[in-house]
C-alpha cells in the first residue's frame, strides 16, 4: 500500500492514459488520435517534472539555525520526497 501512496500520480496518470488510449484507438489508429495521445503524454510528463519536490536548499541543522537567528522572516517548510 505504501508504494501506491508514494506513486499515486504516476499510477493514476498511467491508468487515465490507458483508458483514453483505448477510447481513442477503438476505431483504428488515426493521426489525430496519435497527436492527442502524444500531447497528453507530454502534458502529464511536464506536470510531473514541474510538481515534484526538489532538493532542499538547507541540509545542515547549523545552516537552518543561522538563518533563523538572523532576525528576518523565514519560511520553514517540511515536505516529503513524494
Phi, psi and omega per residue, in radians:
X1 nan -0.562 -3.139
X2 -1.109 -0.635 3.108
X3 -1.058 -0.779 3.135
X4 -1.141 -0.609 3.116
X5 -1.147 -0.758 -3.067
X6 -1.367 -0.420 -3.090
X7 -2.080 0.577 -3.052
X8 -1.154 -0.681 3.130
X9 -1.117 -0.815 -3.118
X10 -1.090 -0.801 -3.120
X11 -1.156 -0.752 3.141
X12 -1.201 -0.600 3.081
X13 -1.123 -0.723 3.119
X14 -1.122 -0.726 -3.138
X15 -1.150 -0.813 3.130
X16 -1.105 -0.723 3.116
X17 -1.082 -0.739 3.138
X18 -1.138 -0.717 3.123
X19 -1.129 -0.782 3.121
X20 -1.119 -0.682 3.127
X21 -1.108 -0.741 3.119
X22 -1.103 -0.739 -3.138
X23 -1.149 -0.772 -3.109
X24 -1.235 -0.629 -3.027
X25 -1.673 0.117 -3.093
X26 -1.225 -0.386 3.122
X27 -1.871 0.347 3.134
X28 1.913 2.870 -3.107
X29 -1.598 2.054 3.053
X30 -2.058 2.794 -3.077
X31 -1.088 -0.651 3.129
X32 -1.172 -0.587 3.080
X33 -1.120 -0.773 -3.139
X34 -1.147 -0.711 3.109
X35 -1.109 -0.757 3.134
X36 -1.106 -0.731 3.122
X37 -1.188 -0.655 3.092
X38 -1.156 -0.725 3.107
X39 -1.129 -0.697 3.123
X40 -1.159 -0.739 3.110
X41 -1.120 -0.693 3.116
X42 -1.146 -0.748 3.135
X43 -1.128 -0.742 3.127
X44 -1.170 -0.702 3.122
X45 -1.163 -0.752 3.132
X46 -1.138 -0.722 3.123
X47 -1.145 -0.637 3.092
X48 -1.140 -0.740 3.139
X49 -1.136 -0.649 -3.104
X50 -1.378 -0.525 -3.031
X51 -1.673 -0.190 -3.132
X52 -1.264 2.585 -3.129
X53 -1.239 2.516 3.131
X54 -1.689 -3.125 3.124
X55 -1.223 2.678 3.141
X56 -1.252 2.540 3.104
X57 -1.420 -0.472 3.100
X58 -2.122 2.085 -3.100
X59 -1.953 -0.268 -3.127
X60 -1.787 2.489 3.134
X61 -1.091 -0.688 -3.131
X62 -1.078 -0.687 3.127
X63 -1.141 -0.658 3.102
X64 -1.160 -0.766 3.139
X65 -1.109 -0.651 3.095
X66 -1.117 -0.756 3.122
X67 -1.122 -0.697 3.142
X68 -1.217 -0.563 -3.117
X69 -1.417 -0.069 -3.090
X70 -1.332 -0.055 3.109
X71 1.090 0.529 3.037
X72 -2.020 2.641 3.065
X73 -1.023 2.287 -3.076
X74 -2.291 2.295 3.066
X75 -1.631 2.075 3.109
X76 -1.874 1.998 -3.034
X77 -2.094 2.297 3.070
X78 -1.924 2.275 3.099
X79 -2.525 2.628 3.113
X80 -1.451 2.736 3.081
X81 -1.186 -0.392 3.122
X82 -2.097 nan nan
